[in-house]
Amino acid sequence: MAIKIIEAFNNKDNYVFIPACCYAGNQFEVRKYGYPPMFHLEDAKIDMPVTITDVPRLEKDGSGKIEVNTGDAATPCIGVFSESEKRGILVFTVQEINGENIGLAYEAGQIRLTWPVKREKEYRMCTTFENKTPWEDKPAEIPYKILDFSCNSLAEFYRVFFENRKIMGLDCKRPEVLPFEKQFEIQCDKFNAMNWNEKDQFYMIGTDLTHFQVWQPGWTGGALSGYSLMKLGGELETERQIKTLEFLFKSQKESGFFPGIIDIDGNEHGDGFWVEGTEKWHLIRKSSDILLYLFKHLNLMKERNIEIPESFLEGTKKTADGFVKLFNKYGQFGHHVDVETGDICVGGSTSGGIAPAGLAEAYRFFGNPEYLRVAEESAEYYYKTSLSKGYTTGGPGEILQGVDSESAFGLLESYVTLYDVTGNEKWLEYAKENAHYCSSWVVSYNYKFPAKSEFGRHDKKTVGSVFANIQNKHSAPGICTLSGDSLLKLWKWTKDPLYLELMKDIALPLGQYISTNEKPIYDWDLDPALRDTDDIASIEKHRLPQGFVNERVNMSDWEDYSRIGGVFHGSCWSETSNLMTLAEVIPVLRELNEI
């Protein structure tokens, strides 16, 4: 029979883990809201417990079961940690047998591998439903390896995972990509042609945007992308990015924070997806990103002897002061705040995980010790409430407070920056723990896509792509929205080659996802039958224009079986990630003769 059962331990304190899919059994508060999910006013409170949507999960008491497949995981693996027994188990397997994925399941202390996949419930975009397809038991030997080890903490558990995530010897060869200079040329031309808003003078976040999404600061790239264009580009890009920052500061509120969305007519909107009463809600992740990136800009301008407008300095201080005031009042940065007053609307989560990095840079730039105090206290808060418990949450704005990779890498940036600023070894230890956890979100091998899918046709490599979160179950090109150079710094400080390997895995394959005139990528709405016809017009409307990078690296069937290995027709934040990588990582790797 194609079932393998591994006995773990059936304890109430079990921490159940599937990379990029399940953390702490996903045993959190649940709201069964459709996409895009958003808290309602009756949900909102300052002492908000971690609250997620209806994803595959155990019940809060540990009962129930999780059944997913290897396409849902960054590494084909399932594990359990028991604090009471001081023991961890990690079971690794392969992706597929004869073109069909293997099932990963956990129930009542048992880890189960099945082939083909056995799921009583299937998950689709915030919703689970009964799977009525009968399971066909086929004969097969399921390859697997078990690590059963003494383990005193989750930090040790994740270190073992980090060191063994490629233990099955699956294909993890990185792809050949366009020369890095050519990548920048294509991306820069695309941004200047398609992302420059001539009317209001700023670089937009994408290209195929709705009326309401012309500008979002932070998160998806607003005011972030132009930093790389400014660093690697010429006079035009520098001039345009300075104008982008002028636009940013003109929108700044008295709180020091920034409106979540500005539409094409200049109207401001909150980050509550139009839920009544959320008009002034602001996802704190957005201003957190902005704070750190402002110092990237200011330092670059100083380096190049570009006069820094006084309004930029005053606005940057105002944002840093807003975070200090927020933390001093609540002892946290919260999840959503009132953009006008800076008061918390929804508390909790790790949405502001990158804010300590911004505050540490504020201390380094302005010399105000209050910035460093709050940076350190808030970073410690995030360690105690999130990382030490084996999860970080709430980075994206449309997952409630789901566990995610974006807050994880943001928090890593904070610990690395704090160590760089203070030299305190505690922050280096936290950074290493954080990096081991981050590795669970990074695909460790090359997924075998269906041959007729777009990524199957192009032989796209998935190694180094980064899963988004436990709700939106796709991997993506790059970290949203960072280069990940924090891993490079860790490698320099520790000389552990696994940090460098992880960094290279993330950074070097990115160029394969750029649609080009020579190698265009087509969206998932293209009828395969059209490929063999002369209907060029019908085919071409599905082609992503040169320079487009889509966020989807769909290994999971979370959107539909037909969309595995496909992309929608869109230009996304992954362009920002690639630009940041070209600006911050590639030059360092070259300098070190690592590429």
Secondary structure by P-SEA (a helix, b strand, c coil): ccbbbbbccccccccccccccccccccccccccccccccccccccccccccccccccccccccbbbbbccccccccccccccccccbbbbbbbccccccbbbbbbccccbbbbbccccccccccccbbbbbccbbbbbbbbbbbbbbbbbbccaaaaaaaaaaccccccccbbbbbbccaaaaaaaaaaaaaaccccccccccccccccccccccccccccccccaaaaaaaccaaaaaaaaaaaaaaaaaccccccccccccccccccccccccccccccccaaaaaaaaaaaaaaaaaaaaacccccaaaaaaaaaaaaaaaaaaaaccccccccccccccccccccccccaaaaaaaaaaaacccaaaaaaaaaaaaaaaaacccccccccccccccccccaaaaaaaaaaaaaaaaacccaaaaaaaaaaaaaaaaacccccccccccccccccccccccccccccccccccccccccccaaaaaaaaacccaaaaaaaaaaccccccccccccbbbbccccccccccccaaaaaaaaccccccccccccccccccccccccccccccaaaaaaaaaacccaaaaaaaccc
